[in-house]
């Protein structure tokens, strides 16, 4: 007859852990400082908000992932252990890549802010006639 193996259920992979948001990417953090309000004290005019089409604005929960059900054989155990190691390795790789990219973008924004200040100073100098050629 051979060995009898029991049925086992392995949990589904947490695919929500490999999204950009879960990796720390938030585009709202990556903006230059907002310009100051107009000098005359008026608040900037708000643009009317367009209604969202149906179905948009709802969070995407990602693909449905089912647990794996199979016989608890050594081969199946090895496959599931390999699956989990690969998933963890990919998640770690993704998180590092997102962190590196975020640091690069923030560094570029810092340079843009510095250049913006220098540019505004140069424009003011030209407008006031203080620029010597």
Secondary structure, 3 states (H helix, E strand, C coil): CCCCCCEEEECCCCHHHHCCCCCCCCHHHCCCCCCCCCCCCCCCCCCCCCCCCCCCCCCCCCCCCCCEEEECCHHHHHHHHHHHHHHHHHHHHHHHHHHHHHHHHHHHHHHHHHHHHHHHHHHHHHHHCCCCC
